[in-house]
Amino acid sequence: MDCCSFSSSLSLSLSLMLKPRPPLMTINYNGNSQRSRRKKKRHCLLQVSAISYQSFIHFALNETKRHTLLLPSPLQEKYGSMIAMDEQTRLEMLSFKTPKIRLLRSMSIEGEAMQVLDFAAFPKPEFDLPIFCGNFFTTANMNIVVLDLNPLHDVTSRRDYKEKYYDRLLPLGLKYTELLPWGGKLTSESIKFFSPIVIWTKFSSSNSKHEVLYSAFMEYYKAWLELMEQAVEDTDPSQIACNLEAQHRYLTWRAEKDPGHRVLKRLIGEKLAKDLLRNFLFSGIDELGSKTFLDYFPEYSIEDGTINEKRSIIGKGFENRPWDKNGEFIGNDLRN
């Protein structure tokens, strides 16, 4: 999910991981320096390899099967797995559909230096369900996390939508936002795509924190599946069109401003990264609508008609959680 802190943290972490390493010390008199370096390196690798997101994916797929018929998506034929340019990091893609879910997909990245999971579920336009979103980035020293039921419609101006999907989930959100505190500044632009129960956090890598995150993922996904199971199909063409445009706007923003683009670019190159973003991770941009990024977000236009690469035009953000315990937006008092 796009945010200043998430983007800058990803960029810094990745640059540190991928920059050339100095050679091991070869001049030593007792072997201690060389052994120390090797021991330290093994320790870091064990920290990362000990934390895997495969259990998250397995849980989500098994739990989905308990609620609905899970079928392979046509995307699975093209997007399966690939090896990054470093010939060590592996990217694995899975994609499915159900009677109410247009696309349920995951991308996991597993390497010596990092573990990544990007998991999402997009409803069909006949349903105004939130979009399930789980973005997790782990290195030996840091975890960057976004977990949310991204609202399809604005929860501040559409109180009926907030009451329909989020009021009953506020206790769940409060439980985990205490265990996984707010992770720092979020831009004013990106906050519009989050709900009052969003978990946006950063923490040092540890098994205990990873277990808390796994628990949060399970409970959030179970809650989303229950909403999905209860969802009634819209038959009003105007409401379906509204849902369609809202999801297309979301996909357009994510494909253009998602901080994961930089990670993918360094791993598999610009061409493949753009294809993966547009046609897999945020598939639907070409099918659900014809509006462009600048149609939705004209404030990002620059004089030559191209898109401003800045992640925030307003230049303001939220250092603290901008919702109170009742899920009411108090960001106007917290913005800085």
C-alpha positions, -999 to +999 in steps of 0.1 A: +000+000+000+013+034-009+027+056+018+058+077+024+072+057+052+065+023+036+081+034+003+112+050+019+117+020+042+114-004+014+138+015-008+164+018+021+161-019+030+164-031-005+194-008-013+212-022+017+204-058+007+213-055-029+244-033-029+277-052-035+291-067-003+328-062+006+349-094+004+354-115+035+385-106+054+413-128+043+442-114+064+438-128+099+461-145+123+438-167+143+408-170+121+385-152+145+376-123+122+367-146+093+347-170+116+329-140+132+319-126+098+306-160+086+288-166+119+271-132+117+261-138+081+246-172+090+227-156+119+211-131+096+201-157+070+186-179+097+165-150+109+150-144+075+146-180+065+129-188+098+101-165+089+080-177+060+047-165+047+037-198+031+015-206+062-004-174+056-012-184+020-021-220+029-044-208+057-062-183+034-068-208+006-080-235+030-103-211+048-117-198+015-125-233+004-146-237+036-168-208+026-171-210-012-160-227-044-124-218-052-115-221-089-082-213-107-080-179-124-071-177-161-041-156-149-026-187-134-017-199-169+007-170-174+018-161-139+032-190-120+068-185-107+100-169-117+136-165-105+149-130-100+180-116-117+202-125-087+194-162-095+186-168-059+153-150-051+121-168-061+088-152-069+056-174-067+022-163-079-012-179-073-045-167-085-081-179-081-118-168-084-150-176-067-187-168-073-183-135-054-145-128-058-133-115-091-097-122-082-080-137-052-043-137-057-010-139-038+026-131-047+054-144-024+090-135-027+115-157-009+153-150-009+183-150+014+177-113+023+140-109+024+106-125+026+076-107+010+038-115+008+013-095-013-021-110-008-054-095-020-090-104-027-111-082-051-149-086-051-169-088-083-186-055-092-220-068-082-208-066-046-196-036-027-173-056-004-141-041+009-109-053-008-088-076+014-052-064+015-022-079+032+013-065+023+042-079+044+079-071+039+105-088+061+143-086+063+167-098+090+161-066+110+128-051+099+092-059+091+069-035+073+032-044+074-001-032+060-032-053+067-066-040+060-100-044+045-096-015+021-129+003+017-144+003-018-163+035-009-152+064+013-159+056+049-160+093+060-186+106+035-204+073+033-214+066+069-238+039+057-208+020+042-188+024+074-217+011+095-223-018+071-188-032+071-166-017+098-186-008+130-188-045+140-151-050+133-138-021+155-131-043+185-110-065+163-091-035+150-085-021+184-071-055+196-044-056+170-036-020+167-025-021+203-003-052+197+010-037+164+012+001+169+010+027+141+041+026+119+047+063+112+037+089+087+011+081+060+004+105+032-029+123+029-034+107-005-030+071+006-050+074+038-082+076+016-077+040+006-075+027+042-102+018+067-105+026+105-092-009+113-061-008+092-029-022+107+001-002+095+031-010+115+069-016+115+088-038+140+121-056+144+120-092+132+111-117+159+092-150+161+068-135+187+058-105+165+055-128+135+031-150+155+010-119+164+009-109+127-002-144+117-030-143+143-040-108+130-040-121+094-061-151+103-087-131+122-089-103+096-093-128+067-119-148+086-138-115+092-136-107+055-148-141+045-178-138+067-187-104+051-182-121+017-205-149+027-232-126+039-229-102+009-260-098-013-256-093-050-265-058-063-290-057-091-292-019-095-271-010-126-262+024-112-248+008-080-229-018-100-214+009-121-204+028-089-187-003-075-170-009-108-155+026-110-145+026-073-125-006-078-110+006-111-099+038-093-083+018-066-065-005-090-053+025-111-038+042-079-021+010-067-006+001-101+009+036-105+020+044-069+025+011-052+060+011-034+064-026-043+073-014-079+108-005-068+113-039-052+101-057-083+121-035-106+154-044-088+145-081-088+132-087-123+137-055-143+114-026-153+095-044-181+085-075-161+078-054-130+053-032-148+036-062-164+033-080-130+019-049-114-006-040-141-017-074-153-014-096-122-012-078-089-038-052-100-054-070-129-086-054-141-073-019-150-079-027-187-111-046-182-130-027-155-128+009-170-112+032-194-102+061-172-065+069-168-046+077-136-048+114-144-085+112-150-089+101-114-060+121-099-055+152-121-034+169-093-005+146-103-003+160-139+028+180-148+032+204-177+042+179-203+011+158-196+030+130-177+025+118-142+044+134-113+065+106-097+061+121-062+040+099-039+024+129-022+013+162-039-003+176-007+029+170+012+012+163+045+007+131+064-003+114+096+023+106+122-004+091+144-035+070+139-061+093+124-092+074+137-105+072+172-117+041+190-152+045+175-137+045+140-144+083+135-118+101+114-099+127+135-072+132+110-079+169+105-066+175+140-036+152+135-023+162+100+011+177+100 
